Amino acid sequence: MATETKGTLKTWKDDRGFGFIKPDDGSDDIFIHISALKGFVRRPYRGDVIYYQVELSEDGKSKAVNARIEGVEVYTEESHSKLGIWISVAVIVIFAAAVGLYFGGWVK
């Protein structure tokens, strides 16, 4: 299994989908492409802490693969269904409050 490395996203060109990570160990900056960050609920920002593995690209340069953003959720069916549950709860609470106000005599 490949070793996971930690670093900080030093630069990010969102329009082009790539940037560079400054590894915590002080080694040379590592190229990262958006394809290394599959399924996250948001795109990366400069300053994000990134965990990644290093792989040599076809041109012999190092690049980040199998990367993840610290503290950022990965989009899954479960995370999507949690949002649906919260929306449902909010609708029920609002409806219950409206009914309570109507029958409680506040609305005539």
N, C-alpha and C positions, 0 to 999 in steps of 0.2 A: 504494500500500500504506500502511496506517495505521501510525503510529509506535507503538512499544512503550515503555511507561513502567514504571518500577520504583518500588515502595513497600513499606511494611510494614503488615501487617494489624493495625490499631489495635484494632478490636473485632470480635467474632464471636458471633452468637447462633445456636448450632448447632440449637436446637429450632425456629428460624424460617428457617434457611438463608440468612442474610445478615449483612453486616457493613460495615465501612468501612476503606478503605486510606488511610494517610498517605503521600502521594507524596514521594519523596526530594527533589524539586525545591522542596518547601515550599509548593506550591499547596494549595488546599482539599481536604479529604478527599473520597474517591470512594466511592460506594455500590458494593457487589459482592454479587451473588446467587449461590447455589450453582450455578445453571445456567451461569455463566460459567466454571466449573471442571469441565469434562466429562472423565470417565474417569480421574480420579486414584485411586490405590490407598488414599488416606485423605482425610478431610475436612480443611479448613484449621484451623489453630490460631492464636490471637492471637500475634503476633510473627513469623509466617511472612513471608518475602520473596515478594512477588507481582509478576509481570510481567504487564502487561495493556495493552489498547488502550482508549481512551475513546470512548464513543458517547453521543449525547444520547437520553434516554428520551422517551417520548411526552409527559411533563409538562414537558419542556425541561431537566431536570436531567441532570448528567453521571453515567454509570455505567460500570463496568468490564465489558469483554467480551473474549472470546478470552484468558482469563487462564490462568496456570500458576503453580504453587508451586515455588519454587526448591528443587532437591534431592529432589523427590518424583516417583516414577515414575508414568507414565501406564499404566493397565491395558491390556494388549494380549494377544493370543493368545500372543505370544512370551514375555512376562513370566510368563504362566500356565504355559506349557510348561516354562520354566526351573525353576519350583517343582516340577513333576512330576519332572523329572530329578533334582533334589536329593533328593527323597523316595525315588526309586528307588535312588539311590546309597546312601543311609542304610540302606535295607532290606537291600541286598546286603551291605554291610559288617557289619551286625549278624548276618545269617545266616552269613556266612563265619566270623565270630568264634565263633559258637555251634558250628559244625561243627568248627572247629579245636580248640576246648576239648574237645569230646566225643571226637574221635579222638586228640587229643594226650594223653589220659589224665587230664585234670583233672576230668572228670565221670565218675562210675562208676555 
